[in-house]
Amino acid sequence: MKLFTRKPVLAPALVAAATVVIVTSNAAFAQAARDQISIVGSSTVYPFATVVAEQFGRTTQFKTPTVESTGSGGGLKLFCSGIGVATPDITNSSRRIKSSEVATCAANGIKEIVEVKIGYDGIVVANSTAAKQLELTTQDIFLALAKQVPNPDGSASLIANPYQKWSDVRAGLPNSTIEVLGPPPTSGTRDAFVELAMEGGCKQFAWIKAVKDEDGDRFKEICHTIREDGRFIEAGENDNLIVQKLQSNSNALGIFGFSFLDQNSDVVQGSKVNGEAPTFENIADGAYPVSRPLYFYVKKAHVGTIPGIAEFLAEFTSERAMGEDGYLADRGLIPLPADEFAAVKGAVKSLANLNLEAE
């Protein structure tokens, strides 16, 4: 765990550790008038946080924490709104906190933010098991979902996305209408998907890749902007709802975290991407190209004031929860490598001044 007291930005050299405390300005935190931990944030991290909260409520004298699925961006907005019992103690996130969000926290009096990396996840492009499993490339994904695509005439220019069927994107793909259900802009899954999948395919075009060095903003606009003509449908933060819609429409595809695929493998299947299936093993060893780390963030000012936060952190980062054979792995979380896991556990124990036995 590292501390820094300069401008609220994420310096790469300081944020490489598994757990880091970001120091900004702070105001005094009044005595608590709440006896239950409040957690918001990522829909992807939600099922993991929920199972830990339920375990925590059953096995300790503390109340079961409340966990709300608000999306990563929505959770961080609530989290950074201030210090005190009217604001969340913890926010889950399927992406790293942004420097702009650190600045917002600072402006609202939050002095210290504790980052805890909990494991890894893959983002799947899934369909119903009643349909054929798709084999996509990141370029297919970009061409199917981008607002603008390279002109098929081969010139270094863009046109409004004309592709209406998957077979328009590439011969050999199904002759079915492109219909993809996915997360809204507030979702960390959306952020990671456009960065890993769409940008990954976008960079396959050499002239667009060259734009990155010349004009980073223009490159991001090309590669990250999703079409708005009805082929991509924002389905909210409820990934379970996407799974249900895929069951009723075998031609549709859905974008969500691996854990939802793992828990619903009887009704949905993940597409192969660049030849790799979204399996636990492929995500763990980095073979599957659309994978990312998962986090939660804690207000240090609330630790020791809102009852049970230190103990909840200890439960979440325990071997029985986050370990290779822990109950979160059973729910689809890809565990941290041993060295990262040890760093997380050590930092959390240090943060909370916990006298815990080694597990």
C-alpha positions as CSV (number, residue, x, y, z in Angstrom):
1,M,0.0,0.0,0.0
2,K,1.4,3.4,-1.0
3,L,0.5,6.9,-0.1
4,F,1.0,10.1,-2.0
5,T,-0.1,13.7,-1.3
6,R,0.2,15.5,-4.6
7,K,-2.3,16.4,-7.3
8,P,-5.1,13.8,-7.5
9,V,-3.8,11.9,-10.5
10,L,-3.0,8.2,-10.9
11,A,0.8,8.1,-11.4
12,P,1.7,4.8,-13.1
13,A,4.7,4.2,-10.8
14,L,2.5,4.5,-7.7
15,V,-0.5,2.6,-8.7
16,A,1.1,-0.6,-9.9
17,A,0.7,-2.3,-6.5
18,A,-2.3,-4.6,-6.0
19,T,-3.7,-2.2,-3.3
20,V,-3.0,1.5,-3.2
21,V,-4.3,4.4,-1.1
22,I,-4.9,7.6,-3.0
23,V,-4.5,10.7,-0.8
24,T,-6.4,13.8,-1.5
25,S,-7.9,16.5,0.8
26,N,-10.3,15.6,3.5
27,A,-12.8,17.0,6.0
28,A,-13.7,15.6,9.4
29,F,-16.0,12.7,9.5
30,A,-18.7,13.0,12.1
31,Q,-19.6,10.1,14.4
32,A,-21.5,7.4,12.7
33,A,-25.3,7.1,12.9
34,R,-25.4,4.0,10.8
35,D,-24.6,0.4,11.8
36,Q,-24.7,-1.3,8.4
37,I,-22.1,-1.2,5.6
38,S,-23.3,0.4,2.4
39,I,-21.9,-0.9,-0.9
40,V,-22.7,0.3,-4.4
41,G,-21.2,0.0,-7.9
42,S,-20.4,-2.5,-10.6
43,S,-23.0,-5.0,-11.8
44,T,-20.1,-7.4,-12.6
45,V,-18.7,-7.3,-9.1
46,Y,-22.2,-7.2,-7.5
47,P,-22.6,-11.0,-7.3
48,F,-19.2,-11.4,-5.6
49,A,-19.8,-8.6,-3.2
50,T,-23.3,-10.0,-2.4
51,V,-22.1,-13.5,-1.6
52,V,-19.3,-12.1,0.7
53,A,-21.9,-9.8,2.4
54,E,-24.2,-12.8,3.0
55,Q,-21.4,-14.8,4.4
56,F,-20.3,-11.9,6.6
57,G,-23.8,-11.4,7.9
58,R,-24.1,-15.1,8.8
59,T,-20.8,-15.6,10.5
60,T,-20.2,-12.3,12.4
61,Q,-22.1,-10.2,14.9
62,F,-22.5,-7.4,12.2
63,K,-25.5,-6.8,10.0
64,T,-25.4,-8.0,6.4
65,P,-24.1,-5.1,4.3
66,T,-26.5,-3.6,1.7
67,V,-25.2,-4.1,-1.9
68,E,-26.7,-2.1,-4.8
69,S,-25.9,-2.6,-8.5
70,T,-25.5,0.9,-9.9
71,G,-22.8,0.4,-12.4
72,S,-19.1,1.3,-11.9
73,G,-19.5,4.9,-13.0
74,G,-22.7,5.4,-11.0
75,G,-21.2,3.8,-8.0
76,L,-18.1,6.0,-8.1
77,K,-20.3,9.1,-8.5
78,L,-22.2,8.2,-5.3
79,F,-19.0,7.2,-3.5
80,C,-17.2,10.4,-4.4
81,S,-20.1,12.6,-3.3
82,G,-18.7,13.1,0.2
83,I,-17.8,11.7,3.6
84,G,-20.5,10.6,6.1
85,V,-23.3,8.2,6.8
86,A,-25.4,9.5,3.8
87,T,-22.8,8.3,1.4
88,P,-21.6,4.7,0.5
89,D,-18.6,3.2,2.4
90,I,-17.5,1.0,-0.5
91,T,-18.0,1.0,-4.3
92,N,-17.4,-1.9,-6.6
93,S,-15.8,-1.3,-10.0
94,S,-15.1,-3.4,-13.0
95,R,-12.5,-0.8,-14.1
96,R,-9.8,1.3,-12.5
97,I,-10.9,4.6,-10.9
98,K,-10.3,7.6,-13.2
99,S,-8.1,10.6,-12.3
100,S,-11.2,12.8,-12.8
101,E,-13.1,10.7,-10.2
102,V,-10.2,11.0,-7.8
103,A,-10.4,14.8,-8.3
104,T,-14.2,14.7,-7.6
105,C,-13.6,12.8,-4.4
106,A,-11.0,15.3,-3.4
107,A,-13.3,18.2,-4.1
108,N,-15.9,16.6,-1.9
109,G,-13.6,16.2,1.1
110,I,-12.5,12.5,0.7
111,K,-9.0,12.2,2.0
112,E,-8.0,8.6,1.4
113,I,-9.3,6.0,-1.0
114,V,-8.3,2.4,-0.6
115,E,-8.1,0.4,-3.8
116,V,-8.5,-3.4,-3.5
117,K,-8.0,-5.6,-6.6
118,I,-10.1,-8.7,-6.1
119,G,-9.4,-10.8,-9.2
120,Y,-10.0,-11.0,-12.9
121,D,-12.9,-11.3,-15.2
122,G,-13.6,-11.9,-18.9
123,I,-16.1,-10.0,-20.9
124,V,-18.2,-12.3,-23.0
125,V,-20.2,-11.9,-26.2
126,A,-22.8,-14.6,-25.6
127,N,-25.9,-16.1,-27.2
128,S,-28.4,-18.7,-26.4
129,T,-27.4,-22.3,-26.3
130,A,-30.2,-22.9,-28.7
131,A,-28.1,-21.2,-31.4
132,K,-24.7,-22.0,-32.9
133,Q,-21.7,-20.8,-31.0
134,L,-20.1,-17.9,-32.8
135,E,-16.4,-17.5,-33.6
136,L,-15.6,-13.8,-33.8
137,T,-12.5,-11.7,-34.1
138,T,-12.1,-8.4,-32.4
139,Q,-12.2,-6.9,-35.9
140,D,-15.6,-8.5,-36.4
141,I,-16.8,-6.9,-33.2
142,F,-15.5,-3.5,-34.1
143,L,-17.1,-3.6,-37.6
144,A,-20.4,-4.8,-36.2
145,L,-20.8,-2.3,-33.4
146,A,-18.8,0.9,-34.3
147,K,-20.6,4.0,-35.3
148,Q,-18.3,4.6,-38.2
149,V,-16.2,2.0,-40.0
150,P,-13.5,2.1,-42.7
151,N,-14.7,2.6,-46.2
152,P,-14.9,-0.8,-48.0
153,D,-13.3,0.9,-51.0
154,G,-10.0,0.7,-49.2
155,S,-9.4,4.4,-48.8
156,A,-8.3,5.9,-45.5
157,S,-11.8,7.2,-44.7
158,L,-14.8,6.4,-42.6
159,I,-18.4,5.9,-43.4
160,A,-21.5,5.5,-41.3
161,N,-21.8,1.8,-40.3
162,P,-23.8,0.1,-43.1
163,Y,-23.7,-3.5,-41.8
164,Q,-27.0,-4.8,-40.8
165,K,-26.3,-8.5,-40.7
166,W,-23.4,-10.5,-39.4
167,S,-22.8,-11.9,-42.8
168,D,-22.3,-8.3,-44.0
169,V,-19.3,-8.0,-41.6
170,R,-17.6,-11.2,-42.8
171,A,-18.5,-14.1,-45.0
172,G,-19.1,-17.2,-42.9
173,L,-20.8,-15.4,-40.1
174,P,-24.6,-16.0,-39.7
175,N,-27.0,-14.4,-42.1
176,S,-28.9,-12.9,-39.2
177,T,-29.5,-9.3,-38.1
178,I,-26.9,-7.7,-35.8
179,E,-28.7,-7.4,-32.4
180,V,-26.4,-6.9,-29.4
181,L,-27.6,-6.2,-25.9
182,G,-25.0,-4.4,-23.8
183,P,-24.3,-2.2,-20.9
184,P,-24.8,1.6,-20.7
185,P,-22.0,4.2,-20.8
186,T,-21.9,4.3,-16.9
187,S,-20.8,0.7,-16.8
188,G,-17.2,-0.4,-16.3
189,T,-18.0,-3.4,-18.5
190,R,-18.8,-1.0,-21.3
191,D,-15.5,0.9,-20.7
192,A,-13.5,-2.3,-20.7
193,F,-15.3,-3.8,-23.7
194,V,-14.7,-0.8,-26.0
195,E,-11.1,-0.6,-24.9
196,L,-10.3,-4.3,-25.2
197,A,-12.6,-5.7,-27.9
198,M,-13.5,-2.7,-30.1
199,E,-10.2,-0.9,-30.0
200,G,-8.4,-4.3,-30.4
201,G,-10.3,-4.7,-33.7
202,C,-10.0,-1.1,-34.7
203,K,-6.2,-1.2,-34.5
204,Q,-6.2,-4.0,-37.1
205,F,-6.6,-1.2,-39.7
206,A,-3.1,0.2,-40.1
207,W,-4.2,3.7,-41.1
208,I,-6.4,4.0,-38.0
209,K,-3.7,2.6,-35.7
210,A,-1.4,5.4,-37.1
211,V,-4.0,8.0,-36.0
212,K,-3.3,7.1,-32.3
213,D,0.1,8.7,-32.4
214,E,-1.1,11.7,-34.3
215,D,-4.4,12.4,-32.5
216,G,-5.3,10.3,-29.5
217,D,-8.7,11.9,-29.1
218,R,-9.6,11.2,-32.7
219,F,-8.4,7.6,-32.4
220,K,-10.6,7.1,-29.3
221,E,-13.6,8.6,-31.1
222,I,-13.2,6.2,-34.0
223,C,-12.5,3.1,-32.0
224,H,-14.7,3.6,-28.9
225,T,-17.9,5.1,-30.3
226,I,-20.8,2.5,-30.5
227,R,-23.4,2.8,-33.2
228,E,-26.8,4.3,-32.3
229,D,-29.0,2.9,-35.0
230,G,-30.6,0.1,-33.1
231,R,-28.1,-2.6,-33.8
232,F,-26.7,-2.1,-30.3
233,I,-29.3,-2.0,-27.5
234,E,-28.4,-0.5,-24.1
235,A,-29.9,-3.0,-21.6
236,G,-29.2,-1.3,-18.4
237,E,-27.0,-2.5,-15.5
238,N,-29.0,-5.8,-14.9
239,D,-26.9,-8.5,-16.5
240,N,-29.5,-11.1,-15.5
241,L,-32.0,-9.3,-17.6
242,I,-29.7,-9.7,-20.6
243,V,-29.4,-13.4,-20.0
244,Q,-33.2,-13.7,-19.9
245,K,-33.5,-11.8,-23.2
246,L,-31.0,-14.1,-24.9
247,Q,-33.1,-17.1,-23.9
248,S,-36.1,-15.6,-25.6
249,N,-34.2,-14.4,-28.8
250,S,-31.7,-16.9,-30.2
251,N,-30.5,-14.4,-32.8
252,A,-29.4,-11.8,-30.2
253,L,-26.0,-11.5,-28.5
254,G,-25.3,-10.1,-25.1
255,I,-22.3,-8.5,-23.5
256,F,-21.6,-9.2,-19.8
257,G,-19.0,-10.6,-17.4
258,F,-17.8,-14.2,-17.3
259,S,-19.4,-14.9,-13.9
260,F,-22.9,-14.5,-15.5
261,L,-21.9,-16.9,-18.2
262,D,-20.5,-19.3,-15.7
263,Q,-23.6,-19.2,-13.6
264,N,-26.0,-19.6,-16.6
265,S,-24.0,-22.0,-18.8
266,D,-27.1,-24.2,-19.2
267,V,-28.9,-21.4,-21.2
268,V,-26.1,-19.2,-22.7
269,Q,-22.7,-19.7,-24.3
270,G,-19.8,-17.4,-24.9
271,S,-18.5,-16.7,-28.4
272,K,-14.9,-17.5,-29.2
273,V,-12.9,-14.4,-29.7
274,N,-9.7,-14.5,-31.8
275,G,-10.0,-18.3,-31.6
276,E,-10.2,-18.4,-27.8
277,A,-13.2,-19.5,-25.8
278,P,-14.1,-17.5,-22.6
279,T,-13.2,-20.2,-20.1
280,F,-11.9,-19.9,-16.6
281,E,-8.5,-21.2,-17.7
282,N,-8.2,-19.0,-20.8
283,I,-9.0,-15.9,-18.8
284,A,-6.6,-16.8,-16.0
285,D,-3.7,-17.3,-18.3
286,G,-4.4,-14.3,-20.5
287,A,-5.2,-16.3,-23.6
288,Y,-8.8,-14.9,-23.9
289,P,-8.3,-11.3,-25.3
290,V,-11.2,-9.6,-23.6
291,S,-10.3,-9.8,-19.9
292,R,-9.8,-7.2,-17.1
293,P,-9.2,-6.8,-13.4
294,L,-11.9,-6.1,-10.9
295,Y,-11.8,-3.8,-7.9
296,F,-13.6,-2.3,-4.9
297,Y,-12.8,1.1,-3.3
298,V,-13.2,2.0,0.4
299,K,-13.3,5.3,2.2
300,K,-10.5,5.0,4.8
301,A,-12.3,7.7,6.9
302,H,-15.2,5.2,7.3
303,V,-13.0,2.4,8.6
304,G,-13.4,2.2,12.3
305,T,-16.4,4.5,12.3
306,I,-19.0,2.5,10.4
307,P,-19.1,-0.8,12.3
308,G,-17.7,-3.9,10.6
309,I,-15.8,-2.4,7.6
310,A,-12.4,-3.7,8.7
311,E,-13.9,-7.1,9.4
312,F,-15.7,-7.2,6.0
313,L,-12.4,-6.4,4.2
314,A,-10.8,-9.2,6.1
315,E,-13.5,-11.6,5.0
316,F,-13.5,-10.5,1.4
317,T,-9.7,-10.8,1.1
318,S,-9.5,-14.1,3.0
319,E,-8.2,-17.4,1.5
320,R,-11.7,-18.9,1.9
321,A,-13.2,-16.1,-0.2
322,M,-10.6,-14.9,-2.8
323,G,-8.3,-17.9,-2.7
324,E,-7.8,-20.3,-5.6
325,D,-10.3,-22.7,-4.1
326,G,-12.4,-20.0,-2.4
327,Y,-16.1,-19.6,-2.7
328,L,-15.7,-16.6,-5.0
329,A,-13.9,-18.8,-7.6
330,D,-16.9,-21.1,-7.4
331,R,-19.0,-18.1,-8.5
332,G,-16.7,-17.4,-11.5
333,L,-14.1,-15.0,-10.1
334,I,-10.7,-15.6,-11.6
335,P,-8.3,-15.5,-8.6
336,L,-5.3,-13.2,-8.3
337,P,-1.8,-14.7,-8.8
338,A,-0.2,-15.7,-5.5
339,D,2.0,-12.6,-5.3
340,E,-0.8,-10.1,-5.9
341,F,-3.1,-11.9,-3.5
342,A,-0.4,-11.8,-0.8
343,A,0.0,-8.1,-1.4
344,V,-3.7,-7.4,-1.1
345,K,-4.0,-9.4,2.1
346,G,-1.0,-7.7,3.7
347,A,-2.2,-4.2,2.7
348,V,-5.7,-4.8,4.1
349,K,-4.4,-6.1,7.4
350,S,-2.1,-3.1,7.7
351,L,-5.0,-0.7,6.8
352,A,-7.3,-2.1,9.4
353,N,-4.6,-2.8,12.0
354,L,-6.1,-6.3,12.2
355,N,-4.4,-9.0,14.2
356,L,-5.3,-11.9,11.9
357,E,-3.8,-15.3,11.8
358,A,-2.2,-16.3,8.5
359,E,-4.6,-18.5,6.6
